[in-house]
Structure formats: C-alpha cells, structure tokens
Amino acid sequence: MATGKRSMWLTLVAMTLANSMILVDQTAVPLATPDVVNGLGAPIDLAPWLLTANILPLAAFMVFGGRLGDLLGLRRVFLTGAVVFLVSTALAGAAQDIAWMIAARGTQGIGAALMMPTALAIVSTVFPDQRRGSALGILAGASAFFAALGPVLGGLLTSVDWRLVFLINVPLAVLTIVLTLRATPALAPSGARRPMDYPGVISFAIGIAAVVFGLSQGEPQGWLSADTVIPLAIGLVTLVLFGVIETRVKVPLLDFRLFRHLNFLAANISQVLAGMIELGLGFLLPFYLLLVIGVAPEVAGLALIPGTIPIILAGPLAGKVFDRVGGRIPLVTGFLVLSLSGVALAIGAADATILALVPGLLLQGLGLGIVLTVNDPTGLTAVPDRDQGQAAGMINTAEQLGGALGIAALSALELGYYFNNLFDRLAAQGSGHPTAAQFDKVRDFILEAEQRGFNNVKESHVVQFAHDDLIHAHIDAFQLTFVSTAAIALLGAVVCFLLVRRTSRVSEGPVFGRRSRWVYANPGGAPAVTRHPPPDEPDRPPEDVNDPPAPDTT
C-alpha cells in the first residue's frame, strides 16, 4: 500500500520496539526470578510460573491475534495489545505478592499475543514488495538481538532492583504507542466480511496452552507423572479436535491450505527448530555461567554479550541477501553456522571459563541473526496479502512453541544426565547414593547458587565433599546439551534445503495428501511471492489460497 517513506520507517521502528520488548521480557526474567520470588516472600516452587504464566497465553492466542488483525484492522488490534502490555508490565513492576505478579504476567502475555503477529503483518503490509524482505529482516534481526541481550539486561537490572526488569519496558511501550499513532496508517480490515471461528479459537488455545504447560511440568514433576501426562494428553487430543473443526468450518481460524505454500511450511518448521535453540539456550546458558564458572548474575549477563553482537550485524545483511536470492541459501547457511556453534560451545564448556565460550557465542549469534532475520520474510511473502495476520500469528506461535519445547527438552536432558552422572561419580568414590538430608542440602545450595553464583555461596560440609563432582557433572551435562542443539540445527538445514525455493512452490490437492503435484509459480515483485498462474493455466486468476483447489488430473 502507498505509505510515505518517513512513516514506513517510523512504523518499522515502532514494530521493532514492540517485538523487542516482548522478547527481552522473556529472556531477562529467568535471571531475575530468584530475586522476584524472594522479594515477594513466595515459595521457590512457584518460581517457574513467572515464565509459564506469560508463555501460556502468548502461545495460545497469537494465531487468534493475527486473525483478529485481519478482521478488525492490524493497527487497531496492535494498539489494543500494546495498551494491555503497558498496563500489565507496570502492574508486574509494582506487584506486592506472587499472585499479583502471576496475574500480571498472564495479562502481559495476552497483550503480547495481540502485538507480535500484527507487528509482523503491519511491516509486511506498509512496505512495498521490493523492500519488504529487507524491512522484515531488520525487524526480525533487531528483535533477535534484543532477545539475546535479555539475559545481559536481566543480570544488570536485577543487581540494582528486580522491579526494573519489568519497569524498563513501560516507557518503551509508551513510545511504541505514540509512534504507531503518528506514523502507522489505519490499515482497513482485509477480512471484514469473514466471521470469527470461535470453536477454532477455543480449541486451539486450550490445545496449545495444555501442551506448553505439560512441557513445563516435565522436568520438575517427572515426564511420567500425572501433572505432565494429563496436560499433554489433553493438549494433543484438543489439537486433533481443532484440526477436525478447521476442515469443516467455512472460514477457519487457521487455513491449512496456507501450508501448501512450501516456503510458508518451511518457515514454520524452521521457526520451531530455531526457537528451540534460541530460547532453550537463552534459558540454560546463564545457569552454566552461574553453576559452573560461578560468576554473579550481573557478570553472567555481561558474559553473554558476544552472542548479541553478530545478530545486529548479520540481520540487515541477511535481509538484503534474501531480497537478492530468496530464503534457501541464507537459511541453510544460518542453520549450519548454528550447528557449528553447538559444537564450539561443547568444546569450550570443558574449559569452564568465559573466554572459552566466546567462539561458540559468536557463531550462535551469527547463525541466529541469519535464520531469524530471513525466516519471517520467507514465510510471509509466500501467502496472500489478506492472510498476513494469521500467517504471522502462526509463525510467531511456532517460535513460542519451539521455545517451550526447547526449554523443556534441553533442561530435561541437562538435568537428567547431570544427576545420573553425579550419582555415578559419588558411587565411584564409595559414597553411594546420597541420603534425603544430603540431597536437600545440595539442592538448597544449588538454588542459592542460581541466584548468586556458585563461588558466592557458602559451602556446607556436604557440598565441599562433592564440590568437584558437582562441577564436572554439570560440565558433562552441558556438553551433551550443546551437542544436541547442533543436531537440531542440522535438521533445520536439511528442512530448508529440501523445502525452500526462491519461487514459491504450491502443492495442489489435499494438504499433506499422497496425491499432489508441485506447481512452480513465477516470482512476483519479491522472492517467494506467488502472484502469477502456472504456465499451463494462463486463464486462471491470481491464486488465492482460500479458493477451492484445482482438481488433480494426474
């Protein structure tokens, strides 16, 4: 659409601020959590809810937020979410007890769910085709940079006052709202005549929330416990029900035919895998610094800066490369760099020094900068303009789902291997399995070390006896975890190599059906945009993914 150059770039600044606030909030809070719990006088068992209460509504309602933007107008829905996020963030910073804090984190997640997909769709809409890839690349690259910066800010701000971790976003949210009101056009609804699919909204929200909650319970409660199995079962059954509903309603919340655009399909798979690495390691790396190297939280945050610098450098360059050659080459390259970063981190972890981690952190920042920058335009430029909101919602949901899966799976891997390794080491010394009292003393020490750093906590006699074993068991477990992220990244490279092309490939016939044929469409004004009919169907109007599929004559 026609938008002044100044307004376009101010809009990009506003949308980048919005996404950055949300992602910084997610990655900064884990380092502040022990101080928040202590400051509010809450039991440590409630600490995970500071993250879970925010992720559940965020993951559950992002597709709904994107579809709502299509129906009511992208700017209107974005501003509504921004106001909800602003008020909730201020309330979180002013919380007087843990119930207040958890409630504020939940409404904060709802506001973020309205902001993230609409921010992406707004940028995709206001920028012309020839600049869309670069603009989306800047948005994704800058957001990834600030997400990586979250632990740095979390450590520094927590050393002053944990409330600042939340309150710092208040003026940024105000600035975002002001810039949006001044620069972003009204953006009339693209689907005003299409009703909302409320059964789909409810079933998708319950399904995604149950799966994310179940994953969050796996490590603390046990993967075979009722607290884990029941939510996962409810989530999976409800998501199957959601799939049935979406195939039968006239106007679905999520049109599965969007996944016929293979670049869009690849972008969602890629986002899950990248989210596993980004948020999974974003959660675990600070604990390596606190529990193995033993530094204080503020130092742990500063130590992660090398992982942020390559992101801000790689983002704009990756966006320009996308505009020239499409998404396949940069995505495959980015995932291969991410795989190398996992290997480098595993090698560096053995040295137990900050300097030894720097090569892996630099490679991780470079890989994430490329993948997260290119992934959004690869997916969004492959779908019709009228479905930008729901497409953006699905891509963002994929990242959050990947993040929840990454945090749960990588944490379970690290802790499971750590305890087995620790018990084996103690047994080799003739100590046998620790008693319940000894285990509680070590657990209390670890919980305090997570707040202050291993070297800043007074060791009991039991901890002194097992000191070296505690450190080396953690090193081995983190090395295995880092190697696992390398394998995840390799899978991402394979997926992108097989699915992504500069021109969008559209599968006709049933989605994921056995009988389908590939149509290689001519490129539109930007890579991966399907705007022209295939050569053998010259009279067919430009494709709309919501039109009935052409009959399969093969």
BELCOR-V331844 format. One record per residue. SS is DSSP state (H for helix, E for strand, C for the rest). PSI is psi as a letter, one per 30 degrees, with the letter a starting at -180 (none if undefined). D_CENTER is the distance of its C-alpha to the mean C-alpha in whole Angstrom. Layout:
[[SS/PSI/D_CENTER] [SS/PSI/D_CENTER]]
This chain:
[[C/l/29] [C/j/31] [C/k/30] [C/l/32] [H/e/30] [H/e/30] [H/e/28] [H/e/26] [H/e/25] [H/e/25] [H/e/22] [H/e/20] [H/e/20] [H/e/20] [H/e/17] [H/e/15] [H/e/16] [H/e/14] [H/e/11] [H/e/12] [H/e/13] [H/e/10] [H/e/8] [H/e/11] [H/e/12] [H/e/9] [H/f/10] [H/e/14] [H/e/15] [H/e/15] [H/f/17] [H/f/19] [H/e/19] [H/e/22] [H/e/24] [H/e/23] [H/e/24] [H/e/28] [H/e/28] [C/g/28] [C/h/30] [C/l/28] [C/k/28] [H/f/25] [H/f/24] [H/f/23] [C/e/20] [C/f/17] [H/f/18] [H/e/17] [H/e/13] [H/e/13] [H/f/15] [H/e/13] [H/e/10] [H/e/13] [H/f/14] [H/e/10] [H/e/9] [H/e/13] [H/g/14] [H/e/12] [H/e/14] [H/e/17] [H/e/16] [H/e/16] [H/e/19] [H/e/21] [H/e/21] [H/e/22] [H/e/25] [H/f/26] [C/k/25] [H/e/21] [H/e/23] [H/e/24] [H/e/21] [H/e/19] [H/e/22] [H/e/22] [H/e/18] [H/e/19] [H/e/22] [H/e/20] [H/e/18] [H/e/21] [H/e/23] [H/e/21] [H/e/19] [H/e/23] [H/e/24] [H/e/22] [H/f/23] [C/g/27] [C/k/26] [C/f/29] [C/l/28] [H/e/25] [H/e/25] [H/e/25] [H/e/22] [H/e/20] [H/e/22] [H/e/20] [H/e/17] [H/e/17] [H/f/18] [H/e/16] [H/e/13] [H/e/15] [H/e/16] [H/e/12] [H/f/12] [H/f/15] [H/e/14] [H/e/11] [H/e/12] [H/e/16] [H/e/15] [H/e/14] [H/e/17] [H/e/19] [H/e/19] [H/f/19] [H/e/23] [H/f/24] [C/k/24] [C/l/27] [H/e/26] [H/f/27] [H/f/25] [H/e/22] [H/e/20] [H/e/21] [H/e/20] [H/e/16] [H/e/16] [H/e/17] [H/e/14] [H/e/11] [H/e/13] [H/e/14] [H/e/11] [H/e/9] [H/e/13] [H/e/12] [H/e/9] [H/f/11] [H/f/14] [H/e/13] [H/e/15] [H/e/18] [H/e/18] [H/e/18] [H/e/20] [H/e/23] [H/e/23] [H/e/23] [H/f/26] [H/e/28] [C/k/26] [C/f/23] [C/f/24] [H/f/23] [H/e/19] [H/e/19] [H/f/22] [H/f/21] [H/f/19] [H/e/22] [H/e/24] [H/e/21] [H/e/20] [H/e/24] [H/e/24] [H/e/21] [H/e/23] [H/e/26] [H/e/25] [H/e/24] [H/e/27] [H/e/29] [H/f/27] [C/k/25] [C/l/28] [C/e/28] [C/i/27] [C/k/29] [C/k/27] [C/f/27] [C/h/27] [C/f/30] [C/g/32] [C/k/29] [C/l/29] [C/k/26] [C/i/25] [H/e/25] [H/e/26] [H/e/23] [H/e/21] [H/e/22] [H/e/22] [H/e/18] [H/e/17] [H/e/19] [H/e/18] [H/e/14] [H/e/15] [H/e/17] [H/e/15] [H/e/13] [H/e/16] [H/e/17] [H/e/15] [H/f/15] [H/f/19] [H/e/19] [H/e/20] [H/e/22] [H/f/24] [C/k/24] [C/f/23] [C/g/26] [C/l/26] [H/e/27] [H/f/24] [H/e/22] [H/e/24] [H/e/24] [H/e/21] [H/e/20] [H/e/23] [H/e/23] [H/e/19] [H/e/20] [H/e/24] [H/e/22] [H/e/20] [H/e/23] [H/e/25] [H/e/22] [H/e/23] [H/e/27] [H/e/27] [H/f/25] [H/f/27] [H/f/30] [C/l/29] [C/e/31] [C/j/28] [C/l/24] [C/e/21] [C/j/19] [C/j/22] [H/f/22] [H/f/24] [H/e/21] [H/f/20] [H/f/23] [E/j/22] [H/f/21] [H/e/19] [H/e/17] [H/e/17] [H/e/16] [H/e/13] [H/e/11] [H/e/12] [H/e/11] [H/e/8] [H/e/8] [H/e/9] [H/e/8] [H/e/4] [H/e/7] [H/e/9] [H/e/7] [H/e/6] [H/e/9] [H/e/11] [H/e/10] [H/e/12] [H/e/15] [H/e/16] [H/e/17] [H/f/19] [H/e/21] [H/e/22] [H/e/23] [H/f/25] [H/e/26] [H/e/27] [C/g/28] [C/l/27] [C/l/26] [H/e/23] [H/e/24] [H/e/25] [H/e/22] [H/e/19] [H/e/22] [H/f/22] [C/g/18] [C/e/19] [H/f/20] [H/f/16] [H/e/16] [H/e/19] [H/f/19] [H/e/15] [H/f/17] [H/e/20] [H/f/19] [H/d/17] [H/e/20] [H/e/22] [H/e/19] [H/e/19] [H/e/23] [H/e/23] [H/e/21] [H/f/24] [H/e/27] [H/f/26] [C/a/23] [C/f/19] [H/e/21] [H/e/22] [H/e/19] [H/e/17] [H/e/19] [H/e/20] [H/e/16] [H/e/16] [H/e/19] [H/e/19] [H/e/16] [H/e/18] [H/e/21] [H/e/19] [H/e/18] [H/e/22] [H/e/23] [H/e/21] [H/e/23] [H/e/26] [H/f/25] [H/e/25] [C/f/28] [C/f/30] [C/h/28] [C/l/28] [H/e/25] [H/e/27] [H/f/27] [H/f/23] [H/e/23] [H/e/23] [H/e/20] [H/e/18] [H/e/20] [H/e/19] [H/e/15] [H/e/15] [H/e/17] [H/e/15] [H/e/11] [H/e/13] [H/e/15] [H/e/12] [H/f/10] [H/e/13] [H/f/15] [H/e/12] [H/e/12] [H/e/16] [H/e/17] [H/e/16] [H/e/17] [C/g/20] [C/f/21] [C/l/21] [C/l/24] [H/e/24] [H/f/24] [H/g/21] [H/e/19] [H/e/18] [H/e/17] [H/e/16] [H/e/13] [H/e/12] [H/e/12] [H/e/10] [H/e/7] [H/e/8] [H/e/7] [H/e/4] [H/e/4] [H/e/7] [H/e/6] [H/e/5] [H/e/8] [H/e/10] [H/e/9] [H/e/10] [H/e/13] [H/e/15] [H/e/15] [H/e/16] [H/e/18] [H/e/20] [H/e/20] [H/e/22] [H/e/24] [H/e/25] [H/e/26] [H/e/28] [H/e/30] [H/e/30] [H/e/32] [H/e/34] [H/e/35] [H/e/36] [H/e/38] [H/e/40] [H/f/41] [C/f/42] [C/g/44] [C/f/42] [C/a/41] [C/k/38] [C/l/38] [C/l/39] [H/e/37] [H/e/39] [H/e/38] [H/e/34] [H/e/34] [H/e/35] [H/e/32] [H/e/30] [H/e/31] [H/e/31] [H/e/27] [H/e/26] [H/e/28] [H/e/27] [H/f/23] [H/e/24] [H/f/27] [C/k/27] [H/e/29] [H/f/32] [H/g/32] [C/k/33] [C/k/36] [C/k/37] [C/l/39] [H/e/41] [H/e/39] [H/e/36] [H/e/39] [H/e/40] [H/g/37] [H/e/35] [H/e/35] [H/e/34] [H/e/31] [H/e/30] [H/e/30] [H/e/29] [H/e/26] [H/e/26] [H/e/26] [H/e/24] [H/e/21] [H/e/23] [H/e/22] [H/e/18] [H/e/18] [H/e/20] [H/e/18] [H/e/15] [H/e/18] [H/e/18] [H/e/15] [H/e/15] [H/e/18] [H/e/17] [H/e/15] [H/e/18] [H/e/20] [H/e/18] [H/e/18] [H/e/22] [H/e/23] [H/e/21] [C/k/21] [C/l/24] [C/e/25] [C/k/26] [C/k/25] [E/k/26] [E/k/27] [E/k/28] [E/k/30] [C/a/31] [C/k/29] [C/k/26] [C/g/25] [C/l/29] [C/e/32] [C/j/34] [C/l/32] [E/l/33] [E/k/31] [E/k/31] [E/j/31] [C/l/31] [C/k/32] [E/k/29] [C/b/29] [C/f/29] [C/l/26] [C/k/25] [C/g/23] [C/k/25] [E/j/27] [C/f/30] [C/k/33] [C/l/35] [C/l/35] [C/e/39] [C/g/40] [C/i/40] [C/f/41] [C/f/42] [C/k/39] [C/l/37] [C/k/33] [C/k/31] [C/k/29] [C/f/26] [C/f/28] [C/l/31] [C/k/33] [C/k/33] [C/k/36] [C/k/38] [C/j/37] [C/g/41] [C/none/40]]
